[in-house]
């Protein structure tokens, strides 16, 4: 056998081993009980980023509403106190 034939034989052997390794990897993936959960988790990464932005926006909106409600309550309390004081002649 010349060197070219020997190399060709070794290449064939390596290709067979690669095919076997790929089959084993695929089979292990199919046997993994968590494969579906892992696939869903990987697909949720982008959705989670969008949800985090939405939650942050909602928190800011709630804080703004709280500030406005507090200011309004303060104004109403001040006006009520002034009217009561005026009615009592103070």
ROVODREN-824976 format. One record per residue (C-alpha): chain; x, y, z; residue in one letter. Coordinates in nm, 3 decimals. Layout:
BEGIN
- A X Y Z A
...
% end
This chain:
BEGIN
- A 0.000 0.000 0.000 X
- A 0.127 0.338 -0.077 X
- A 0.097 0.640 0.150 X
- A -0.208 0.778 -0.034 X
- A -0.403 0.457 0.020 X
- A -0.304 0.453 0.388 X
- A -0.421 0.812 0.432 X
- A -0.744 0.733 0.250 X
- A -0.804 0.443 0.489 X
- A -0.736 0.662 0.791 X
- A -0.972 0.931 0.659 X
- A -1.245 0.670 0.616 X
- A -1.187 0.551 0.973 X
- A -1.205 0.907 1.108 X
- A -1.527 0.971 0.914 X
- A -1.680 0.654 1.058 X
- A -1.585 0.760 1.410 X
- A -1.731 1.108 1.354 X
- A -2.056 0.951 1.230 X
- A -2.067 0.729 1.540 X
- A -2.002 1.024 1.771 X
- A -2.274 1.231 1.603 X
- A -2.520 0.941 1.643 X
- A -2.433 0.905 2.012 X
- A -2.470 1.280 2.073 X
- A -2.807 1.284 1.898 X
- A -2.927 0.981 2.093 X
- A -2.817 1.135 2.423 X
- A -3.004 1.451 2.332 X
- A -3.315 1.247 2.261 X
- A -3.280 1.063 2.591 X
- A -3.235 1.378 2.799 X
- A -3.554 1.422 3.005 X
- A -3.501 1.799 3.020 X
- A -3.444 1.865 2.649 X
- A -3.784 2.025 2.594 X
- A -3.747 2.247 2.900 X
- A -3.401 2.353 2.788 X
- A -3.527 2.436 2.439 X
- A -3.815 2.641 2.581 X
- A -3.583 2.821 2.821 X
- A -3.351 2.913 2.536 X
- A -3.648 3.047 2.338 X
- A -3.767 3.257 2.633 X
- A -3.453 3.468 2.667 X
- A -3.577 3.738 2.428 X
- A -3.928 3.732 2.574 X
- A -3.789 3.774 2.925 X
- A -3.594 4.082 2.816 X
- A -3.911 4.235 2.674 X
- A -4.103 4.147 2.991 X
- A -3.837 4.307 3.213 X
- A -3.863 4.632 3.017 X
- A -4.243 4.622 3.043 X
- A -4.233 4.562 3.419 X
- A -3.988 4.849 3.467 X
- A -4.215 5.079 3.265 X
- A -4.515 4.972 3.475 X
- A -4.325 5.039 3.799 X
- A -4.241 5.388 3.679 X
- A -4.604 5.451 3.581 X
- A -4.726 5.334 3.923 X
- A -4.473 5.560 4.096 X
- A -4.589 5.858 3.888 X
- A -4.952 5.784 3.975 X
- A -4.857 5.769 4.345 X
- A -4.685 6.106 4.328 X
- A -4.981 6.264 4.150 X
- A -5.228 6.110 4.397 X
- A -5.022 6.236 4.691 X
- A -5.005 6.586 4.546 X
- A -5.379 6.589 4.481 X
- A -5.455 6.464 4.832 X
- A -5.231 6.736 4.974 X
- A -5.408 7.003 4.771 X
- A -5.750 6.878 4.875 X
- A -5.640 6.867 5.240 X
- A -5.499 7.220 5.217 X
- A -5.813 7.360 5.054 X
- A -6.036 7.178 5.305 X
- A -5.834 7.314 5.596 X
- A -5.848 7.666 5.454 X
- A -6.227 7.645 5.401 X
- A -6.284 7.508 5.751 X
- A -6.061 7.777 5.902 X
- A -6.247 8.045 5.706 X
- A -6.586 7.903 5.813 X
- A -6.477 7.904 6.178 X
- A -6.343 8.256 6.142 X
- A -5.984 8.165 6.214 X
% end
